[in-house]
Amino acid sequence: MQASQTMPAPPASDRTTFFRQSGWLMIANIGSGALMWAVHFLSKAIPEGQYGNFGAFVAVIMVLPTIPLQMVLAQQTARCLAEGRHGELSGIIRFLGMGVFLVWLVGAGGALWFQKTILTAWKVDQPMLLYLTLLVVLFSILLPLFWGSLQGKQNFFWLGWSMMANGIGRFAVAALAVLAFHAYAAGMLTGVLSGVLLAFVVGVWQTRSLWLAPAQPFQKGVLLRQLLPLVFGFLGFQILFTADTMFVKVYFDEAQAGFYVGAGTLSRALMWFVLPLAAVMFPRIVHSAARSEKTNLLGVVMMGTAILAAIGAASLAVLGPWVVRIVFKESFVEVATSLLPWYAGAMVPLAMANVLLNNLLARPDAKLSWGIGVFVLALLFMFAMTRFHDELTTIPKVMSVFNTLLLGLCAWITWGLKTVGTGTAADNQPTAHTKG
């Protein structure tokens, strides 16, 4: 009787496949991230203020709800393929693609209408930076539809190469624009646009069998109920991950913003090591839930993420001064080095919370209240940014507090809420299995 209640371990072949796919995606993520990170070496060739401008507009791109969109498509693709609903999947991809484009059209119109206000608030005198950013935004919010489709069908090979294309295009074009044509921030943003466009082309081509299939009607109400928890939850995560730079740009001068962008770039690099684990885990949990299978994958991924993130943060705190000197100008060293321990430390609870959030929102019983809870926490974080910004180091300290709160919230929903609801330890297992 006891054996029947014990969660079976995944077969060795499944574990091997998981770690092989995770390993490749980690290599691609690190390779792409390293190339994107290499763009920041160009800060040595441009004024600090220009680098701060680049960082602010990149923060706008980073705060886009690309993670929610990718997770939505990963979930829908995995579920539809598991249940043989290929025509519905084609309709979903086209429907969301058109919806995303219309939202961008409205947003771009608003940004152009308030162009002067935006540029004045951010102390920017180059409208071209805004125009380039709007184009990057368009392809950045369309790209997750195809990355999510690749992730959902577990085509991690081409997902990885699309990521690599993003990094290759960004670095090559940015380096040419800055070093050969002295384009500075505009040249670096042109590199960002080139990279995301190249990745977009790869993603579109490799998923053509999904979105070119004859579309069939699907229940939009059901889709909406499945989408909203992911949209709110991952949008909240994205805000906690990236929004700080935009506040720094408002409350500090150009040079300080540039120093902060440098520290943030190095610290966010920690996520390159750990995000692939959750990315590979997500569609597997969706498949397991759709087929009413149990899995202990969450524990494995949680442990791996915690170890990798902690080692990365400690290494960055120790080696920070040396790394800053290599990547940035000498003027960056003092400020960026003082920020690194706080900023790197803030990434550890965020990385672990990301694993729990992926596990929660991959399940068919994901509640809208979970996503809204994460989103409300992100809104409180933004409010706190408007109140606590006396010095640069205060920003990552506030981030640490809210990232830890996010980890606690996700842990409570994963384990504590079940205990309250059922009162039994047996139901308090981190599985992707839901009986209906």
C-alpha positions, 0 to 999 in steps of 0.5 A: 500500500505504501508503495502505491502512494509513492511518486514514481521516479521518471525513467532514466531515459526521460531524465537523460533527455531532460538534461540533454535538452536543458544542457543544449538550451543552457548552451544556447542561452549562455551563448546568446546572452554572452553575445548580447552581453558583449554589446555592452563592451561597446560602452567603452567607445561611447559617452556614459550618457549615451550608454544610459540612454541605450540602457533605458530603452532596452529596459522598455524592451525587457519589461515587455510581456514576452515571457507571458506570451511565450508561456501562453503559446508553450502551454497551448502548443503542448496541450493541443499537440498532446490532445491532437488538436492541430487545427485549433492550435493554428487558429490560436497562433493566428488569433494571438498574432493579430491581437498582439499586432493590434495592441502594438499599433495602439501603443506605438501611436500613443508613444508617438503622440507623447513623444516629446514628454517621453524624451524630456522625462528621460533626458533624451534628445534623439527621437530616432531612439524612440523610433528604433525601440518601437520597431524592436518592440513589434518584433519582440512581442511577436517573437514569443509566439513562435518561441513558445510554439517551439518550446511547446512542441519541445523543438529545443534545437531550433529554439536554441538556434533562434536564441543564438541568432538573436545574439549574433545579429545584435552584436555584429550589427551593433559593433559595426554601427558603433565602431565604424559609423560612431552611431552610439546609442542608436547604433546599439539599438539598431543591433538589437533590432537586427538580432530580434528580426533574425531570431523572428525569421528563424522562429517563423520558419521552423513553426510554419507547419503549426501556423500554416495548418488549416485553422479550426474554430476554438473556444475563445472563452476557454482560451481566455480563462487559460491565458489570463493567469499566465499573462498576469503572473508572468507580466508581474515577474517581468516587471520585477525582473526589469522595471528598476532600470526605468525608474533609475533613469528618471531619478538619477543622472545620466552617468549614474544610470549608466553605472546602474545599467552596467551592474544590472547587465552583469547580475541579470546574466545569472538568469542565463544559467537557470532560466533554461531549466524552467523553460524545459520543465514547463512543456513537460509539466503541461504534457504530464497534466494533460495526460494525468501523469505524475512527475517529481521534476519540480524538485529536481529543477528547484534544487538545480536552480537554487545551486546555480543561482547561489554560486553565480551570485557569490562568484559575481560578488567576489569577482565583480570589480575584475569583471567590471574593469573588463567590460566597462570603463574605469569610471564604472568600477566604483559604483557598479562594484558597490551595486553588484552584491545587492543586485546579484543577491536579488536575482537568487530568490527571483530565479527560484520563484520563476521555477515555482511560477512555471510549475503553477501556471503550467497546470490546467487548474491554474487560478486567475487569483494566482496571476493577479497576486503576482501582478499586484506584488509587481505594482507594489514594487513599482510604487515602492520604487517611487518612494525609496530611491535615495541612493543607487544601492537602495534600488536593488535592496528594494528588489531583494525584498520584493523578489523574496516576497514573490518566492514566498507567495509562490511557495505558499500557493504551491505547498501551503495553500494545498495544505490549508485546502486539504489538510493532508500531507499526501495532497501537498506534493509538487506534482503536475497531476490534477484529477478531474 
